[in-house]
Amino acid sequence: MRRIAALFLAFCAAPAMAQDLPTLCETSAGIAAAAAEVRLAGGATEAQAVARLQAENESPAAQVLMLEIAAWVWTLPEAQLDPAAIEAAFAEQCLAQGSR
């Protein structure tokens, strides 16, 4: 997850974006939770989940990150697919990476 948070922060390196780090981390954490929800619902492949998530969010940075975030979510054991826990952990890690 650190690699994904670092990748997200690299896209957001511009000063204006860095000032809104909490919102950016919240958005990426929401993407991770949404990917977990799609996977839990079953019937969708990773690629289908990415397409669905990309249709819901047109941010260029988010479009690229959805690939990485979905890939990460698809590596998690099913027992760890708690969208709320994923969202909280992702946001916490993202904010921690941004404060370095």
MDTraj code that builds the backbone (N, CA, C; nanometers):
import mdtraj as md
import numpy as np

residues = "MET ARG ARG ILE ALA ALA LEU PHE LEU ALA PHE CYS ALA ALA PRO ALA MET ALA GLN ASP LEU PRO THR LEU CYS GLU THR SER ALA GLY ILE ALA ALA ALA ALA ALA GLU VAL ARG LEU ALA GLY GLY ALA THR GLU ALA GLN ALA VAL ALA ARG LEU GLN ALA GLU ASN GLU SER PRO ALA ALA GLN VAL LEU MET LEU GLU ILE ALA ALA TRP VAL TRP THR LEU PRO GLU ALA GLN LEU ASP PRO ALA ALA ILE GLU ALA ALA PHE ALA GLU GLN CYS LEU ALA GLN GLY SER ARG".split()
xyz = np.array([
    [0.0825, -0.1179, 0.0000],
    [0.0000, 0.0000, 0.0000],
    [0.0873, 0.1247, 0.0000],
    [0.2022, 0.1203, 0.0610],
    [0.2909, 0.2364, 0.0624],
    [0.3289, 0.2782, -0.0784],
    [0.3528, 0.1810, -0.1652],
    [0.3900, 0.2110, -0.3030],
    [0.2764, 0.2855, -0.3721],
    [0.1540, 0.2456, -0.3477],
    [0.0393, 0.3107, -0.4101],
    [0.0233, 0.4518, -0.3560],
    [0.0358, 0.4679, -0.2242],
    [0.0249, 0.6014, -0.1656],
    [0.1360, 0.6920, -0.2181],
    [0.2563, 0.6384, -0.2315],
    [0.3674, 0.7177, -0.2847],
    [0.3419, 0.7557, -0.4298],
    [0.2871, 0.6640, -0.5078],
    [0.2545, 0.6932, -0.6468],
    [0.1502, 0.8034, -0.6538],
    [0.0499, 0.7958, -0.5695],
    [-0.0532, 0.8981, -0.5669],
    [0.0074, 1.0331, -0.5341],
    [0.0951, 1.0366, -0.4355],
    [0.1566, 1.1627, -0.3960],
    [0.2472, 1.2181, -0.5053],
    [0.3078, 1.1314, -0.5831],
    [0.3906, 1.1777, -0.6943],
    [0.3051, 1.2513, -0.7965],
    [0.1838, 1.2039, -0.8201],
    [0.0937, 1.2717, -0.9129],
    [0.0480, 1.4059, -0.8568],
    [0.0550, 1.4181, -0.7269],
    [0.0028, 1.5374, -0.6608],
    [0.1144, 1.6275, -0.6099],
    [0.2272, 1.6261, -0.6737],
    [0.3434, 1.6997, -0.6254],
    [0.3318, 1.8501, -0.6453],
    [0.2433, 1.8955, -0.7285],
    [0.2270, 2.0385, -0.7515],
    [0.1874, 2.1067, -0.6213],
    [0.2406, 2.2251, -0.5937],
    [0.2109, 2.2942, -0.4673],
    [0.0622, 2.3095, -0.4387],
    [-0.0167, 2.3435, -0.5397],
    [-0.1606, 2.3615, -0.5153],
    [-0.2245, 2.2313, -0.4699],
    [-0.1826, 2.1210, -0.5278],
    [-0.2395, 1.9921, -0.4901],
    [-0.1906, 1.9503, -0.3516],
    [-0.0662, 1.9775, -0.3217],
    [-0.0107, 1.9379, -0.1926],
    [-0.0829, 2.0064, -0.0779],
    [-0.1354, 2.1273, -0.1029],
    [-0.2078, 2.1983, 0.0012],
    [-0.3376, 2.1279, 0.0367],
    [-0.3883, 2.0463, -0.0515],
    [-0.5141, 1.9765, -0.0283],
    [-0.4924, 1.8262, -0.0110],
    [-0.3825, 1.7904, 0.0528],
    [-0.3475, 1.6502, 0.0711],
    [-0.4583, 1.5690, 0.1378],
    [-0.5217, 1.6186, 0.2438],
    [-0.6276, 1.5377, 0.3056],
    [-0.7387, 1.4986, 0.2075],
    [-0.7782, 1.5909, 0.1210],
    [-0.8821, 1.5593, 0.0232],
    [-0.8327, 1.4561, -0.0765],
    [-0.7090, 1.4714, -0.1216],
    [-0.6522, 1.3761, -0.2167],
    [-0.6417, 1.2363, -0.1556],
    [-0.5995, 1.2301, -0.0304],
    [-0.5895, 1.1003, 0.0363],
    [-0.7275, 1.0394, 0.0588],
    [-0.8227, 1.1247, 0.0918],
    [-0.9600, 1.0763, 0.1121],
    [-1.0166, 1.0200, -0.0183],
    [-0.9881, 1.0879, -0.1286],
    [-1.0358, 1.0413, -0.2589],
    [-0.9751, 0.9069, -0.2947],
    [-0.8436, 0.8938, -0.2776],
    [-0.7780, 0.7676, -0.3124],
    [-0.8230, 0.6550, -0.2202],
    [-0.8455, 0.6870, -0.0934],
    [-0.8942, 0.5859, 0.0006],
    [-1.0346, 0.5413, -0.0380],
    [-1.1150, 0.6351, -0.0850],
    [-1.2487, 0.6013, -0.1321],
    [-1.2451, 0.5095, -0.2533],
    [-1.1478, 0.5332, -0.3407],
    [-1.1296, 0.4457, -0.4572],
    [-1.0955, 0.3041, -0.4117],
    [-1.0071, 0.2932, -0.3128],
    [-0.9691, 0.1612, -0.2610],
    [-1.0902, 0.0903, -0.2008],
    [-1.1705, 0.1633, -0.1246],
    [-1.2907, 0.1038, -0.0644],
    [-1.3900, 0.0614, -0.1727],
    [-1.4065, 0.1451, -0.2749],
    [-1.4990, 0.1111, -0.3838],
    [-1.4517, -0.0125, -0.4589],
    [-1.3209, -0.0237, -0.4803],
    [-1.2669, -0.1433, -0.5468],
    [-1.2937, -0.2674, -0.4622],
    [-1.2791, -0.2549, -0.3312],
    [-1.3067, -0.3681, -0.2423],
    [-1.4539, -0.4065, -0.2493],
    [-1.5420, -0.3066, -0.2561],
    [-1.6852, -0.3348, -0.2655],
    [-1.7191, -0.4083, -0.3953],
    [-1.6564, -0.3654, -0.5048],
    [-1.6807, -0.4319, -0.6335],
    [-1.6332, -0.5766, -0.6257],
    [-1.5160, -0.5966, -0.5682],
    [-1.4631, -0.7340, -0.5577],
    [-1.5515, -0.8194, -0.4676],
    [-1.5963, -0.7634, -0.3569],
    [-1.6827, -0.8384, -0.2653],
    [-1.8160, -0.8757, -0.3297],
    [-1.8663, -0.7890, -0.4144],
    [-1.9943, -0.8158, -0.4797],
    [-1.9848, -0.9351, -0.5751],
    [-1.8636, -0.9630, -0.6203],
    [-1.8423, -1.0770, -0.7091],
    [-1.8895, -1.0490, -0.8503],
    [-1.8467, -1.1342, -0.9398],
    [-1.8904, -1.1238, -1.0780],
    [-1.8130, -1.0266, -1.1642],
    [-1.7233, -0.9484, -1.1065],
    [-1.6455, -0.8525, -1.1849],
    [-1.4982, -0.8886, -1.1784],
    [-1.4336, -0.8779, -1.2909],
    [-1.2888, -0.8972, -1.2935],
    [-1.2222, -0.7679, -1.2479],
    [-1.0933, -0.7739, -1.2260],
    [-1.0179, -0.6541, -1.1895],
    [-1.0329, -0.5472, -1.2979],
    [-1.0216, -0.5873, -1.4238],
    [-1.0336, -0.4922, -1.5351],
    [-1.1731, -0.4292, -1.5399],
    [-1.2759, -0.5085, -1.5134],
    [-1.4122, -0.4553, -1.5121],
    [-1.4298, -0.3573, -1.3965],
    [-1.3693, -0.3889, -1.2832],
    [-1.3765, -0.2985, -1.1682],
    [-1.3095, -0.1654, -1.2006],
    [-1.1934, -0.1714, -1.2638],
    [-1.1224, -0.0487, -1.3010],
    [-1.2086, 0.0337, -1.3961],
    [-1.2668, -0.0297, -1.4956],
    [-1.3512, 0.0423, -1.5915],
    [-1.4694, 0.1087, -1.5211],
    [-1.5298, 0.0377, -1.4287],
    [-1.6438, 0.0929, -1.3548],
    [-1.6005, 0.2118, -1.2697],
    [-1.4876, 0.1977, -1.1999],
    [-1.4379, 0.3060, -1.1153],
    [-1.3960, 0.4267, -1.1985],
    [-1.3321, 0.4027, -1.3124],
    [-1.2898, 0.5128, -1.3983],
    [-1.4097, 0.5891, -1.4537],
    [-1.5178, 0.5203, -1.4785],
    [-1.6387, 0.5864, -1.5285],
    [-1.6994, 0.6795, -1.4236],
    [-1.6717, 0.6504, -1.2976],
    [-1.7278, 0.7298, -1.1872],
    [-1.6395, 0.8456, -1.1459],
    [-1.5136, 0.8502, -1.1910],
    [-1.4209, 0.9538, -1.1482],
    [-1.3327, 0.9926, -1.2665],
    [-1.3452, 1.1151, -1.3118],
    [-1.2748, 1.1581, -1.4316],
    [-1.1410, 1.2264, -1.4038],
    [-1.0984, 1.2358, -1.2789],
    [-0.9709, 1.2983, -1.2465],
    [-0.8569, 1.2232, -1.3155],
    [-0.7710, 1.2928, -1.3917],
    [-0.6604, 1.2240, -1.4600],
    [-0.5704, 1.1454, -1.3645],
    [-0.5381, 1.2036, -1.2502],
    [-0.4534, 1.1323, -1.1534],
    [-0.5248, 1.0085, -1.1011],
    [-0.6529, 1.0221, -1.0724],
    [-0.7292, 0.9087, -1.0206],
    [-0.7413, 0.7982, -1.1253],
    [-0.7549, 0.8355, -1.2519],
    [-0.7660, 0.7364, -1.3594],
    [-0.6456, 0.6423, -1.3580],
    [-0.5271, 0.6980, -1.3471],
    [-0.4049, 0.6173, -1.3457],
    [-0.3969, 0.5362, -1.2169],
    [-0.4294, 0.6004, -1.1068],
    [-0.4195, 0.5323, -0.9779],
    [-0.5166, 0.4166, -0.9623],
    [-0.6286, 0.4242, -1.0275],
    [-0.7276, 0.3169, -1.0160],
    [-0.6708, 0.1832, -1.0601],
    [-0.5843, 0.1869, -1.1587],
    [-0.5189, 0.0626, -1.2028],
    [-0.4365, 0.0023, -1.0897],
    [-0.3544, 0.0858, -1.0259],
    [-0.2693, 0.0392, -0.9160],
    [-0.3514, -0.0009, -0.7938],
    [-0.4500, 0.0810, -0.7615],
    [-0.5323, 0.0531, -0.6430],
    [-0.6108, -0.0760, -0.6616],
    [-0.6725, -0.0940, -0.7770],
    [-0.7478, -0.2178, -0.8021],
    [-0.6549, -0.3388, -0.7991],
    [-0.5372, -0.3254, -0.8579],
    [-0.4414, -0.4366, -0.8561],
    [-0.4069, -0.4733, -0.7123],
    [-0.3883, -0.3740, -0.6286],
    [-0.3576, -0.4000, -0.4876],
    [-0.4756, -0.4683, -0.4181],
    [-0.5968, -0.4175, -0.4404],
    [-0.7159, -0.4759, -0.3771],
    [-0.7320, -0.6218, -0.4191],
    [-0.7020, -0.6530, -0.5449],
    [-0.7175, -0.7903, -0.5934],
    [-0.6108, -0.8840, -0.5344],
    [-0.5060, -0.8305, -0.4718],
    [-0.4066, -0.9166, -0.4061],
    [-0.4459, -0.9515, -0.2634],
    [-0.5402, -0.8787, -0.2076],
    [-0.5783, -0.9016, -0.0681],
    [-0.6573, -1.0313, -0.0530],
    [-0.6331, -1.1036, 0.0569],
    [-0.7169, -1.2202, 0.0851],
    [-0.8615, -1.1733, 0.1079],
    [-0.9549, -1.2555, 0.0705],
    [-1.0955, -1.2183, 0.0826],
    [-1.1332, -1.1783, 0.2256],
    [-1.0695, -1.2393, 0.3236],
    [-1.0988, -1.2083, 0.4639],
    [-1.0607, -1.0644, 0.5006],
    [-0.9760, -1.0022, 0.4201],
    [-0.9324, -0.8645, 0.4482],
    [-1.0085, -0.7606, 0.3661],
    [-1.1128, -0.8021, 0.2975],
    [-1.1864, -0.7106, 0.2110],
    [-1.2969, -0.6360, 0.2854],
    [-1.2598, -0.5669, 0.3886],
    [-1.3536, -0.4823, 0.4620],
    [-1.3359, -0.3401, 0.4073],
    [-1.4307, -0.2931, 0.3237],
    [-1.4132, -0.1623, 0.2603],
    [-1.3851, -0.0481, 0.3585],
    [-1.4524, -0.0467, 0.4718],
    [-1.4315, 0.0609, 0.5697],
    [-1.2902, 0.0547, 0.6271],
    [-1.2426, -0.0640, 0.6582],
    [-1.1076, -0.0791, 0.7132],
    [-1.0025, -0.0438, 0.6083],
    [-1.0276, -0.0846, 0.4836],
    [-0.9353, -0.0529, 0.3753],
    [-0.9288, 0.0981, 0.3562],
    [-1.0439, 0.1625, 0.3567],
    [-1.0481, 0.3075, 0.3373],
    [-0.9722, 0.3802, 0.4481],
    [-0.9947, 0.3407, 0.5728],
    [-0.9276, 0.4056, 0.6857],
    [-0.7768, 0.3850, 0.6805],
    [-0.7344, 0.2615, 0.6542],
    [-0.5912, 0.2313, 0.6491],
    [-0.5234, 0.3032, 0.5326],
    [-0.5904, 0.3068, 0.4194],
    [-0.5336, 0.3722, 0.3016],
    [-0.5170, 0.5214, 0.3265],
    [-0.6195, 0.5856, 0.3810],
    [-0.6122, 0.7294, 0.4094],
    [-0.5008, 0.7585, 0.5093],
    [-0.4911, 0.6777, 0.6132],
    [-0.3869, 0.6973, 0.7146],
    [-0.2476, 0.6860, 0.6532],
    [-0.2269, 0.5843, 0.5712],
    [-0.0964, 0.5633, 0.5082],
    [-0.0638, 0.6766, 0.4108],
    [-0.1621, 0.7193, 0.3350],
    [-0.1433, 0.8277, 0.2384],
    [-0.1025, 0.9562, 0.3113],
    [-0.1726, 0.9901, 0.4171],
    [-0.1395, 1.1110, 0.4933],
    [-0.0007, 1.0995, 0.5560],
    [0.0334, 0.9799, 0.6043],
    [0.1662, 0.9600, 0.6628],
    [0.2760, 0.9786, 0.5585],
    [0.2536, 0.9278, 0.4375],
    [0.3523, 0.9432, 0.3295],
    [0.3648, 1.0908, 0.2917],
    [0.2543, 1.1629, 0.2929],
    [0.2553, 1.3022, 0.2538],
    [0.3210, 1.3944, 0.3529],
    [0.3284, 1.3517, 0.4775],
    [0.3889, 1.4366, 0.5806],
    [0.5393, 1.4191, 0.5893],
    [0.5950, 1.3328, 0.5056],
    [0.7395, 1.3099, 0.5088],
    [0.8124, 1.4126, 0.4299],
])
top = md.Topology()
chain = top.add_chain()
for i, resn in enumerate(residues, 1):
    res = top.add_residue(resn, chain, resSeq=i)
    for name in ("N", "CA", "C"):
        top.add_atom(name, md.element.get_by_symbol(name[0]), res)
traj = md.Trajectory(xyz[None], top)
